[in-house]
């Protein structure tokens, strides 16, 4: 009796920078916001996203990827947007800006987006693990990642708020030697979808 072995395709930088990947991210954010919060979340065009200022005071949640892909998913939003998310998760309760449930809510949203996105990709679904969410709050902070890495960033509007979703892909040494797959070789396609 012969056994058919199916070898999983490796997930690569080319996949990460594809049009399909951006569409999967958009679908994931939309689904998470609709089902978990009752909000409609829509991706902003590249030109509209440029008009959204980086938040001086807010929260960022990060969930790491390991296994078939290394990197992270990050969600960054203002304090009022974070309060709106926590309030929606708690059935519309008023939330004080210092309430711990805000960090819990932002961390859970990031976790749901990270998990929903990776589960839409067959090469990652069962071969990529997620870290528990980490939430950072404050003013004027930067997140430093392992280099070299490539980032896809998208801004979404929900209710009267915006949030920035970042997917970061840590390049593996074998990919760094492949001149055919570079961030610039795929940028035009990502810009086309983003507008």
Secondary structure by P-SEA (a helix, b strand, c coil): cbbbbbbcccccccccccaaaaaaaaaaaaaaaaacccbbbbbbcaaaaaaccccccbbbbbbbbcccbbbbbbbbbcaaaaaaaaaaaacccccccccaaaaaaaaaaaaaaaaaaaaaccccccccccccbbbbbccbbbbbccccbbbbbbbbbcccbbbbbbbbbbbcccccccccccccccaaaaaaaac
